[in-house]
Amino acid sequence: MHRESFDISGEVSMPDGNPFSGPPDSVVQRQNQTAMLIACISGLVLIVCGGGFAVILAVIFSASLRATVKRAEERSTPPSKSVSAAKLHQDFSANAVAAEDSYRDKFEVVGTVKRVDVSRDGLAVVVLDAGKREEVWCYFLEDTKFQTADLKAGESVSITGRRAKSIVSVVSMSDCRL
């Protein structure tokens, strides 16, 4: 069995007197294995923590970007129809199923402000007079809520919204804006 000796310069001398530069093969293999193990663990941590987090952020950002683009496209398209608050309410009174289908897409309602309120969810609601005891409730999202701040009862308005629904004597519409 041969024994190896090391000196401070990093040279290794074999018992037969043959010096060579660098550590013996077993030391190099151990260093390579350790480096490989560290690289694998680092890669695994990156994938689990950093990489997974990056993927999640990319998915969220992508969904948010698609939603923003969709909202921008919806805002830029003109309403499919314009109707008075009274006519909208009459259509729902006559046949709610047909009216929901007819007023699903973006449309405009014209009427007189009865009051401006806030829903339980914190959304601004502009209530339009539709005659007698009938009303049309227009729900404004958080990003358009500011548009309702200066409205006053008795004022004539034109509101764009979508997805009209009816409950008893109230017709409501969502995603509204002035």
Secondary structure as UniProt FT lines:
FT   STRAND          5..6
FT   TURN            8..9
FT   STRAND          11..13
FT   TURN            15..16
FT   STRAND          19..21
FT   HELIX           25..45
FT   HELIX           46..51
FT   HELIX           52..76
FT   STRAND          82..84
FT   HELIX           85..94
FT   HELIX           96..102
FT   STRAND          107..118
FT   TURN            120..121
FT   STRAND          124..129
FT   TURN            132..133
FT   STRAND          135..140
FT   HELIX           142..148
FT   TURN            149..150
FT   TURN            153..154
FT   STRAND          156..167
FT   TURN            168..169
FT   STRAND          170..177
//
